Amino acid sequence: MRVLFTPFPATTHVNTQVPLAWALRSAGHDVRMATQPDVLDDILDAGLTAVPIGEALDVAARMNPDGPAATDGPEAEPEQQDDEEEWLDVLDIGETNARKLTYDHLQGVLTTWTHVVHQNTNPRPVIAELADFARSWKPDLVIWDTMYYAGGVAAMASGAAHARLLFGLDLMGWARQHYRAHLARRPPELRDDPLEEWLGPVLRSYGRTFTEEAVLGQWTIDPLPASLRLPVDRPFTPVRYVPFNGQSPFPEWLREPPARPRVCLTLGRSFREIVGGDPASVQALLEAVAALDIEVIATLDTGQLGSLPRVPDNVRVVDFVPLDLLLPTCAAIVHHGGSGTVATALAHGVPQIMVPTRMWCNIPKARRVEELGAGLHRQAGKFTADELRAMVVRVLEDPSFARNAARLREESLAAPAPADLVPVLERLTAAHRTDHR
């Protein structure tokens, strides 16, 4: 069968889709990956067929038209911080407490995300070009990124079966589950759905009607362990998370076992790619680990190091090292809470110290890892070096964190590998495809 992958145009989102794309390709299926030019090199480096769609998104520039914020500079004024927190109360989709998901809250969140985020990151010309390609190539199955609704529209326009591949927690599924329950209790004339108002006219231009599958797919592919999964009442199929970090040369220094506990410190790539800065102060993170009797491997580039007075003696700085190679040698990881980083740490059973922002599911995901006893977290910008140091010490000295991380690894390994998912996808595609050629 023909399978079209449509990742959000950011490297980490492409990397999440590569293992499943190769599983299908290795099983003999025709696989193509279509998205905007920002990540075409990443797709080609992975050995997959890349289909360029539209113009580059340059999402960091869209999110920060005045340039990236400096994370190691002066703190924002209290009034500015208050304004940002008040705005995030509307924009933040990461509320997972069902009691707080009132109609007013969800109406504000979904309206804001639709008009501020989704419409800007799914431009109408890109949707049109992707739909035209799908109607021409006629995929049997479209697997689309949970942030890239253009893929869902292309699937519905072409009659393909289609599924979302999650990048983190299913926040949209959780929000829509509660929102639709609220809408059902309202008079028909007061059931204004911002996502339907946006996607409905787009789908009608292809002779299709808006349904919930335009937002959530016909089913969902979820790579997180079951313990972290939100109880969304929609069809889903689990898959084992297989880390992929692009080209992965093995560093020579990794061949020697560490003489002291090794801790990885990383702020990932997705935040800089999408927001244009770092979620936490690099200087504060390094100060926190400087006095500890540990070996720290910090994945920092020259831009992140530029404003630092010095690097502590116990810190080895590397511009990039694949976490899939590094983490099996680590006793803990300090990071920003990004979905790929969390999932890779879970896959290797490594305890986590997270400093997340209110970006997508970073905070609720970090909170859940802590509740499961596999790590600790503090919100970025709301911790001191001393507090973070105490968290690192606690995770390293308390063996329960390692035990709980190992338990989550076993849970992750119990899910079907991408290759094992292929026959499941074949059956689901046959059942859901509407264009029966």
C-alpha positions in Angstrom: 0.0 0.0 0.0 1.0 3.7 -0.3 1.7 5.4 2.9 2.1 9.2 3.3 3.7 10.6 6.4 3.1 14.4 7.1 5.3 15.6 10.0 5.2 19.0 11.5 8.2 20.8 9.9 10.6 20.5 12.9 13.5 18.0 13.2 12.3 16.4 16.4 8.8 15.8 14.9 10.4 14.2 11.8 12.6 12.0 14.0 9.5 10.7 15.8 8.0 9.4 12.5 11.1 7.9 11.0 11.1 4.4 12.8 7.5 3.7 11.8 8.1 5.0 8.3 11.0 2.6 7.9 9.1 -0.3 9.4 6.4 0.1 6.6 9.1 0.6 4.0 10.9 -2.5 5.1 7.7 -4.4 4.8 7.5 -3.5 1.2 5.1 -0.6 1.3 5.6 2.6 -0.8 6.4 5.4 1.8 6.7 9.1 1.2 7.1 12.0 3.7 5.6 15.3 2.8 6.0 18.6 4.6 7.5 22.1 4.3 11.1 22.6 3.2 12.4 23.4 6.7 13.1 19.7 7.3 13.6 18.1 3.9 17.3 17.5 4.7 16.3 15.6 7.8 14.0 13.4 5.8 16.6 12.8 3.1 19.3 12.0 5.8 16.9 9.4 7.2 16.9 7.7 3.7 13.3 8.4 3.0 11.5 10.0 0.0 10.9 13.7 0.7 8.0 15.6 -0.9 8.4 19.4 -0.5 5.2 21.2 0.1 4.8 25.0 0.1 7.2 27.5 1.5 9.4 27.1 4.6 7.4 27.7 7.8 10.3 29.1 9.9 8.1 28.6 13.0 10.6 30.2 15.4 10.4 33.5 13.4 6.6 33.2 13.5 6.5 32.6 17.2 9.1 35.4 17.9 8.9 38.2 15.3 11.1 40.4 17.6 13.8 37.7 17.9 14.5 35.0 20.5 14.3 35.9 24.1 17.6 35.7 26.1 17.3 33.1 28.9 20.6 34.1 30.6 19.9 37.8 30.7 18.1 40.0 33.2 14.9 38.6 34.7 11.6 40.0 33.3 9.8 42.7 35.3 7.2 41.3 37.7 4.4 43.1 35.7 5.7 41.5 32.5 5.8 38.0 34.1 2.2 38.5 35.4 1.0 39.5 31.9 2.7 36.4 30.4 1.1 34.1 33.1 -2.3 35.7 32.5 -2.0 35.1 28.7 -0.8 31.6 29.2 -3.9 30.9 31.3 -5.8 31.3 28.0 -3.2 29.8 25.6 -2.0 26.9 27.8 -3.6 23.7 26.6 -1.8 21.6 29.2 -4.5 21.6 31.8 -5.3 17.9 32.5 -7.5 18.3 35.6 -10.9 17.4 34.3 -12.6 19.5 37.0 -11.0 22.6 35.5 -11.9 21.9 32.0 -15.1 24.1 32.0 -16.8 25.2 28.8 -15.4 28.8 29.2 -11.8 27.5 29.7 -11.9 25.2 26.8 -13.7 27.7 24.5 -10.9 30.2 25.2 -8.1 27.6 24.8 -9.4 26.1 21.6 -10.2 29.5 20.1 -6.7 30.8 20.9 -4.9 27.7 19.6 -6.9 27.7 16.4 -6.4 31.3 15.5 -2.9 31.9 17.0 -1.2 28.6 16.5 -2.9 26.1 14.1 -3.9 28.5 11.4 -0.4 30.0 11.3 1.4 26.6 11.3 -1.0 25.1 8.8 -1.2 27.9 6.2 -4.1 27.5 3.7 -1.7 27.3 0.7 0.2 24.4 2.3 -3.1 22.6 3.1 -4.2 23.0 -0.6 -0.9 21.8 -2.0 -0.7 18.8 0.3 -4.3 17.9 -0.5 -3.6 18.2 -4.2 -0.6 15.9 -3.9 -2.6 13.3 -1.9 -5.4 13.4 -4.5 -2.8 12.9 -7.2 -0.7 10.2 -5.6 -3.7 8.5 -3.9 -2.2 7.1 -0.6 -4.0 4.3 1.1 -2.9 5.6 4.5 -1.9 9.0 5.8 -0.1 9.2 9.1 -0.1 12.8 10.3 1.5 14.7 13.1 -0.9 15.8 15.9 0.1 19.4 15.2 -0.2 19.2 11.4 -3.9 19.2 10.5 -3.0 19.7 6.8 -2.3 15.9 6.8 -5.8 15.1 8.1 -7.4 17.3 5.4 -5.3 15.7 2.7 -6.4 12.3 3.8 -10.0 13.2 3.9 -9.8 15.0 0.5 -8.2 11.9 -1.1 -10.3 9.2 0.6 -7.3 7.7 2.4 -7.4 6.1 5.8 -5.6 8.3 8.3 -4.2 8.3 11.8 -2.5 10.7 14.1 1.0 9.8 15.4 1.2 11.6 18.8 4.1 13.7 19.8 3.7 13.6 23.6 0.4 13.5 25.5 -2.9 13.6 23.6 -3.8 17.1 24.9 -6.1 17.8 21.9 -7.9 14.5 22.3 -8.4 15.2 26.0 -9.6 18.8 25.5 -12.0 17.8 22.7 -13.5 15.0 24.7 -14.5 17.4 27.4 -15.4 20.2 25.0 -17.7 18.1 22.9 -19.5 17.0 26.1 -20.1 20.7 27.0 -21.3 21.4 23.4 -23.8 18.6 23.6 -25.5 20.3 26.6 -25.8 23.7 24.9 -28.5 24.8 22.5 -27.7 24.0 18.9 -27.4 27.8 18.0 -24.7 28.2 20.7 -22.4 25.3 19.6 -19.7 27.4 17.9 -16.7 25.2 17.5 -13.5 27.2 16.5 -11.9 24.2 14.8 -15.0 23.4 12.8 -15.2 27.1 11.8 -11.6 26.9 10.5 -11.5 23.4 8.9 -15.2 23.1 7.9 -14.9 25.5 4.9 -11.5 23.9 3.9 -13.1 20.4 3.8 -16.2 21.6 1.9 -13.9 22.9 -0.9 -13.0 19.2 -1.4 -16.6 18.0 -1.1 -16.1 16.7 2.4 -17.9 17.5 5.7 -16.2 18.4 9.0 -16.2 15.5 11.5 -14.1 14.9 14.6 -11.7 12.8 12.5 -10.4 16.1 11.0 -9.1 16.9 14.5 -8.3 13.5 15.9 -7.9 11.2 13.0 -9.8 7.9 12.4 -7.5 6.4 15.1 -4.4 7.5 17.0 -0.9 5.9 17.2 0.5 6.5 20.7 4.2 5.8 21.5 4.0 6.6 25.3 3.8 3.9 28.0 0.2 3.3 29.1 0.9 4.7 32.6 1.4 8.2 31.0 -1.5 8.0 28.6 -4.5 10.4 29.1 -7.8 8.5 29.2 -9.1 9.7 25.8 -12.1 7.8 24.6 -11.0 7.4 21.0 -9.6 4.4 19.0 -5.9 4.1 19.4 -3.1 1.7 18.9 0.1 1.7 21.0 3.5 1.4 19.5 6.9 1.1 21.2 8.9 4.3 21.1 12.1 3.8 19.2 14.6 6.7 19.6 15.9 8.2 16.4 18.3 11.1 16.5 19.4 11.4 12.9 23.0 10.7 11.9 24.6 9.0 14.9 28.4 8.7 14.9 29.6 6.9 18.1 31.8 9.2 20.1 35.1 7.6 21.1 34.9 8.8 24.7 31.7 6.9 25.2 33.6 3.6 24.9 35.1 4.1 28.4 32.7 3.5 31.3 32.3 6.6 33.5 34.4 6.7 36.7 31.7 8.7 38.5 27.9 8.8 38.1 27.2 10.3 34.7 24.4 12.8 34.2 23.2 14.1 30.9 22.2 17.8 30.8 20.4 18.9 27.7 17.9 21.5 26.7 17.0 19.7 23.5 16.4 21.0 20.0 12.6 21.5 19.7 12.3 24.5 22.0 15.0 26.4 20.1 13.6 25.3 16.7 10.0 26.2 17.6 10.3 29.1 20.1 13.7 30.4 19.2 15.4 30.3 22.6 16.1 28.1 25.6 13.5 27.3 28.2 15.8 27.7 31.2 19.0 29.5 32.1 22.1 27.4 31.0 24.1 29.2 33.7 21.7 28.2 36.5 21.8 24.6 35.3 25.6 24.5 35.3 25.8 26.1 38.7 23.5 23.5 40.1 25.8 20.6 39.1 29.2 22.3 39.4 30.0 21.2 43.0 28.7 17.6 42.7 31.0 14.6 42.4 29.5 13.5 39.1 30.4 13.6 35.4 28.1 15.9 33.4 27.7 15.6 29.7 26.1 18.8 28.5 24.8 19.0 25.0 25.3 22.8 24.4 26.2 24.7 21.2 28.4 27.8 20.9 25.4 30.1 21.0 24.3 28.6 24.4 27.9 28.8 25.8 28.5 32.4 24.5 27.3 34.3 27.6 28.7 31.9 30.2 31.7 33.0 32.3 33.1 29.5 32.6 32.2 25.8 32.3 32.6 23.8 35.6 35.5 21.2 35.6 33.1 18.3 36.0 31.2 19.2 32.8 32.1 17.9 29.3 30.5 20.0 26.7 29.5 18.4 23.3 27.6 20.2 20.6 25.6 17.1 19.9 25.5 13.5 20.9 22.6 11.1 20.2 20.7 10.5 23.4 20.0 7.0 22.3 23.8 6.3 22.6 24.5 8.5 25.7 21.6 7.6 28.0 22.4 3.9 28.6 25.6 5.1 30.3 23.8 7.7 32.5 22.5 7.6 36.0 20.1 10.5 35.4 19.2 13.2 32.9 18.5 16.9 33.5 16.4 18.4 30.7 13.6 20.7 29.5 10.8 18.1 29.4 10.6 17.8 25.6 8.6 14.9 24.3 11.5 13.2 22.5 13.8 13.5 25.4 11.2 12.2 27.9 10.4 9.3 25.7 14.1 8.4 25.1 14.8 8.5 28.9 11.7 6.3 29.5 13.0 3.9 26.8 16.3 3.5 28.6 15.0 3.5 32.1 16.9 6.7 33.2 15.5 8.8 36.0 14.7 12.4 35.0 15.1 15.9 36.5 12.9 18.2 34.4 12.7 22.0 34.1 9.7 22.3 31.7 7.9 25.3 30.4 4.2 25.6 29.6 4.9 24.5 26.1 2.3 21.9 24.8 2.5 18.9 27.2 5.9 19.5 28.9 4.6 20.4 32.3 1.7 17.8 32.6 4.1 15.1 31.2 6.8 16.0 33.7 4.2 16.0 36.5 3.1 12.5 35.5 6.7 11.2 35.4 7.2 12.6 38.9 3.9 11.0 40.2 5.1 7.7 38.9 8.3 8.0 40.9 10.7 8.2 37.9 11.8 11.8 38.3 11.4 15.3 39.7 10.5 18.6 38.1 10.4 22.3 38.7 8.9 24.8 36.2 11.6 26.6 34.1 12.4 30.0 35.6 11.0 29.0 39.0 13.9 27.3 40.6 17.3 28.2 42.1 20.6 26.5 41.5 20.4 25.1 45.1 17.0 23.7 44.5 18.0 22.0 41.3 21.2 20.6 42.9 19.1 19.1 45.7 16.9 17.4 43.1 19.9 15.9 41.3 21.3 14.6 44.6 18.0 13.1 45.6 17.5 11.3 42.3 21.0 9.9 42.4 20.9 8.8 46.0 17.4 7.4 46.3 17.3 4.0 44.5 13.5 4.2 44.1 13.9 6.6 41.2 16.0 4.1 39.2 13.6 1.2 40.1 10.5 3.2 38.9 12.3 4.3 35.7 13.2 0.7 35.0 9.6 -0.3 35.5 8.4 2.3 33.0 11.1 1.0 30.6 9.6 -2.5 30.8 6.2 -1.1 30.2 7.5 0.7 27.1 9.2 -2.4 25.8 5.9 -4.3 26.1 4.3 -2.2 23.4 4.4 -3.5 19.8 7.6 -2.5 18.0 7.0 -0.5 14.8 7.6 -3.7 12.6 4.9 -5.5 14.7 2.5 -2.6 14.1 2.6 -3.0 10.3 0.0 -5.7 10.0 -2.3 -3.8 12.4 -2.0 -0.7 10.2 -2.7 -2.8 7.1 -6.0 -4.1 8.6 -7.1 -0.7 9.9 -6.3 0.9 6.5 -8.5 -1.7 4.7 -11.3 -1.0 7.1 -11.2 2.8 7.0 -10.2 3.8 3.5 -13.1 5.4 1.7 -11.5 5.5 -1.8 -11.7 1.8 -2.6 -9.5 1.5 -5.7 
